Each structure stands twice: as structure tokens, then as C-alpha cells.
Amino acid sequence: MGREASFELNCSDFSGSVTDFIKILNSLGWSYYDSLVLYYRDTEHGVTLLAADISEILIIPNINRKTLDDDHDSMTDVSWYAERLFQKLLWYDCGMTNFQFEEYED
């Protein structure tokens, strides 16, 4: 049994490309590793980024997902990701009109 989570962003008001969006994430401390896998600064926490275009960005916290009690089967610590991703993206005025979080147990 485990949990899977995802964040879906709509940044359709952003005038840049997906590549520009990734550059913003890099300036926020998210380092590009490979295959659009990003790690946050000097942590082991990473995400997979999938984007068809800037209006449909899927961020999957599937690499050492940050949880509420450091148990892999625990709920995702949404505030950790909100602080390091979404709040800062709003400061950069990335055109985010909304984001949605989903989590389910398999």
C-alpha cells in the first residue's frame, strides 16, 4: 500500500514557454537533474514535471515525497511544496490562475 500525489497547475497567463517556467523553478532552488526531474536544493526531495504546454503543468512529488510524519505511506506535506513552489511562483508572477492537489492511496 502506498500513496501517490500530484499538483496540476494552469499558468496560461504566463507569457513564457515551458522552458522559461523550468528556468524560474531553477531560480527558486529546484535543480534540473534529467528527464524533467527536479530536486529541491540540497535535499533528497524531488518532483517529476510533465507539461504539454504552459496551461497544463503536472508536478508529481514522487521522489522521496515529503510527508507529514516522514513515513512513506503518510499524507503528503502539501505546505512544504506550497512554500517552496507555489507561493514563490506567485511572487514571480508566472501567470498561475489555479492549482489543484490530488492524493490517493493505492
TORDRENKOL-202270 format. One line per 3 residues: number of its first residue (from 1); for each residue x, y, z of N, C-alpha, C. Coordinates in steps of 0.02 Angstrom, whole numbers, m for minus. Layout:
NUM) X Y Z X Y Z X Y Z | ... .
//
This chain:
1) 42 m59 0 0 0 0 45 62 0 | 25 113 m36 63 174 m39 18 232 m61 | 47 288 m63 10 348 m84 44 379 m144 .
4) 3 409 m186 28 446 m243 m6 514 m242 | 32 565 m261 7 633 m259 26 669 m323 | m11 722 m338 6 764 m395 m24 833 m386 .
7) 10 881 m416 m13 951 m418 m22 968 m492 | m79 995 m509 m91 1018 m577 m96 1094 m577 | m57 1126 m619 m55 1199 m623 m79 1223 m690 .
10) m113 1279 m690 m131 1313 m751 m96 1381 m749 | m47 1390 m791 m10 1453 m795 m21 1487 m862 | m82 1483 m887 m97 1508 m954 m87 1583 m961 .
13) m84 1620 m906 m71 1692 m910 4 1708 m913 | 46 1657 m910 119 1666 m914 138 1675 m987 | 178 1725 m1001 195 1740 m1070 253 1698 m1097 .
16) 285 1659 m1053 342 1619 m1074 324 1548 m1094 | 374 1509 m1109 366 1440 m1129 375 1393 m1069 | 367 1329 m1080 380 1280 m1027 454 1284 m1007 .
19) 498 1294 m1054 570 1302 m1039 581 1362 m994 | 547 1417 m1007 553 1476 m963 527 1461 m893 | 474 1422 m889 445 1402 m825 496 1361 m786 .
22) 530 1315 m819 581 1273 m786 639 1317 m762 | 657 1368 m800 709 1414 m779 690 1451 m715 | 625 1469 m710 601 1501 m648 607 1452 m590 .
25) 587 1390 m600 593 1339 m547 666 1333 m525 | 711 1334 m573 783 1330 m558 805 1388 m515 | 780 1448 m529 798 1507 m489 768 1504 m419 .
28) 717 1462 m410 684 1454 m345 717 1398 m304 | 769 1367 m330 804 1315 m293 792 1245 m317 | 754 1237 m370 739 1170 m397 789 1156 m453 .
31) 833 1109 m443 885 1093 m491 862 1038 m539 | 874 1050 m603 858 1002 m655 908 945 m651 | 883 883 m650 927 825 m647 929 790 m714 .
34) 874 760 m735 867 731 m801 794 714 m813 | 775 704 m876 706 686 m895 654 728 m858 | 668 794 m850 625 842 m814 613 823 m742 .
37) 662 789 m710 661 775 m638 698 833 m604 | 665 861 m553 693 918 m516 700 901 m443 | 756 922 m412 767 913 m341 771 981 m308 .
40) 747 985 m246 749 1048 m210 814 1055 m172 | 852 1105 m190 916 1124 m160 957 1064 m139 | 976 1061 m76 1019 1007 m52 979 953 m16 .
43) 919 940 m40 877 889 m9 873 828 m55 | 842 776 m30 830 717 m71 759 718 m99 | 722 773 m90 653 779 m112 652 805 m184 .
46) 618 767 m227 614 786 m297 545 777 m326 | 537 805 m385 473 801 m420 486 785 m493 | 436 756 m524 436 747 m596 389 799 m625 .
49) 411 833 m676 372 885 m707 351 860 m777 | 286 863 m789 258 845 m855 218 905 m879 | 230 925 m941 193 983 m967 185 977 m1042 .
52) 123 977 m1064 109 980 m1136 118 1051 m1160 | 96 1097 m1119 107 1169 m1131 99 1204 m1063 | 105 1269 m1063 106 1307 m1001 39 1307 m964 .
55) m14 1288 m999 m80 1287 m966 m95 1220 m932 | m54 1170 m944 m63 1105 m912 4 1079 m887 | 20 1097 m826 82 1076 m795 66 1028 m738 .
58) 95 970 m740 85 920 m688 150 911 m650 | 147 921 m585 205 912 m542 190 854 m496 | 231 802 m501 220 741 m462 275 734 m411 .
61) 259 740 m347 309 733 m294 324 660 m280 | 358 628 m327 367 555 m322 439 534 m305 | 481 581 m290 550 564 m272 560 584 m199 .
64) 561 533 m156 566 545 m84 515 598 m62 | 452 585 m78 396 630 m65 397 653 8 | 392 718 18 391 747 85 323 733 116 .
67) 323 700 173 260 681 206 254 715 274 | 195 710 303 182 743 367 222 714 424 | 234 648 422 271 618 478 329 575 456 .
70) 358 591 398 417 556 372 406 482 360 | 344 460 356 328 391 339 304 392 266 | 333 350 224 316 350 153 242 341 139 .
73) 206 306 184 135 294 175 91 350 205 | 123 400 234 86 455 264 64 504 210 | 21 550 230 m5 601 184 51 649 164 .
76) 46 675 104 94 723 78 92 788 118 | 150 816 132 154 880 167 144 935 115 | 83 952 101 66 1000 49 97 1068 64 .
79) 100 1087 127 128 1152 145 201 1157 126 | 238 1102 130 309 1102 111 316 1121 37 | 275 1089 m5 277 1103 m77 248 1173 m92 .
82) 196 1192 m57 167 1259 m68 218 1313 m53 | 255 1306 1 305 1356 20 362 1360 m30 | 384 1303 m56 443 1301 m99 427 1305 m174 .
85) 364 1298 m191 344 1301 m261 293 1356 m275 | 232 1346 m252 176 1386 m274 177 1457 m248 | 195 1466 m185 199 1533 m157 252 1574 m194 .
88) 310 1543 m207 363 1578 m243 346 1589 m316 | 310 1543 m347 289 1553 m416 242 1613 m421 | 200 1622 m371 156 1681 m370 196 1745 m365 .
91) 250 1745 m325 294 1803 m320 326 1820 m387 | 341 1768 m426 371 1779 m492 320 1795 m545 | 258 1799 m526 204 1814 m572 206 1770 m634 .
94) 203 1705 m621 208 1656 m675 141 1644 m710 | 92 1685 m696 28 1678 m730 m15 1621 m705 | m1 1597 m644 m38 1540 m618 m109 1562 m600 .
97) m157 1534 m635 m226 1552 m621 m258 1505 m570 | m232 1444 m565 m255 1398 m514 m208 1338 m510 | m213 1303 m454 m179 1238 m448 m223 1192 m408 .
100) m214 1128 m421 m255 1077 m390 m209 1023 m362 | m225 999 m303 m187 944 m273 m231 883 m269 | m203 826 m287 m238 762 m279 m192 712 m247 .
103) m221 670 m205 m182 616 m173 m228 557 m165 | m202 499 m179 m241 440 m169 m197 383 m145 | m229 337 m112 m195 278 m84 m209 219 m130 .
106) m156 185 m148 m166 126 m191 m155 61 m154 .
//
